[in-house]
Amino acid sequence: MRIKELAGKRGWTLKEVAERSELPYSTVATYANSPGMVMVNLLSVQKIARVFDVSIEELVEVLEE
């Protein structure tokens, strides 16, 4: 996911993203720091996307086969 990239563009920390999305920091940090596939809660991803005013597709890096 592009959480770190989008947060960096706004000058936000992951803690601020967690607060703005009303999600636990551990959830945001797990999604942001996972280098590969990670099981996600779609509602959590939607909350994070809303914080950045982007679509879920824009937030999530989709690997094409």
C-alpha positions as CSV (number, residue, x, y, z in Angstrom):
1,M,0.0,0.0,0.0
2,R,1.0,3.6,-0.6
3,I,0.4,4.7,3.0
4,K,3.9,5.9,3.7
5,E,4.2,7.7,0.3
6,L,0.8,9.5,0.7
7,A,1.5,10.4,4.4
8,G,4.9,11.7,3.5
9,K,3.5,14.0,0.8
10,R,1.2,15.5,3.5
11,G,3.9,15.6,6.2
12,W,2.0,13.1,8.4
13,T,3.3,10.3,10.5
14,L,1.7,6.9,10.6
15,K,0.4,7.8,14.0
16,E,-1.4,10.8,12.5
17,V,-2.9,8.6,9.8
18,A,-4.2,6.2,12.4
19,E,-5.7,9.1,14.4
20,R,-7.4,10.6,11.3
21,S,-8.7,7.2,10.2
22,E,-9.8,6.3,13.7
23,L,-7.9,3.0,13.4
24,P,-5.4,1.5,15.8
25,Y,-1.8,2.5,15.0
26,S,-0.8,-1.2,14.9
27,T,-3.3,-1.7,11.9
28,V,-2.0,1.3,10.0
29,A,1.7,0.3,10.7
30,T,1.1,-3.3,9.6
31,Y,-0.5,-2.2,6.3
32,A,2.2,0.4,5.7
33,N,5.2,-1.7,6.5
34,S,4.3,-5.0,4.9
35,P,6.5,-5.5,1.9
36,G,4.2,-8.2,0.3
37,M,0.8,-9.5,0.5
38,V,-1.1,-9.0,3.8
39,M,-4.6,-9.8,4.8
40,V,-6.6,-6.6,5.1
41,N,-9.9,-5.6,6.4
42,L,-11.7,-3.8,3.6
43,L,-13.4,-1.3,5.9
44,S,-10.1,-0.3,7.4
45,V,-8.6,0.2,3.9
46,Q,-11.6,2.3,3.0
47,K,-11.1,4.5,6.0
48,I,-7.4,5.0,5.2
49,A,-8.3,5.8,1.5
50,R,-10.8,8.4,2.7
51,V,-8.2,10.1,4.9
52,F,-6.1,10.6,1.8
53,D,-9.0,11.4,-0.5
54,V,-8.1,8.6,-2.9
55,S,-9.8,5.5,-4.1
56,I,-9.0,2.1,-2.7
57,E,-7.4,1.3,-6.1
58,E,-5.1,4.3,-5.8
59,L,-4.1,3.3,-2.2
60,V,-3.5,-0.3,-2.9
61,E,-0.6,-1.4,-5.2
62,V,-2.1,-4.0,-7.4
63,L,0.3,-6.6,-8.9
64,E,-0.6,-7.6,-12.4
65,E,0.2,-11.1,-13.6
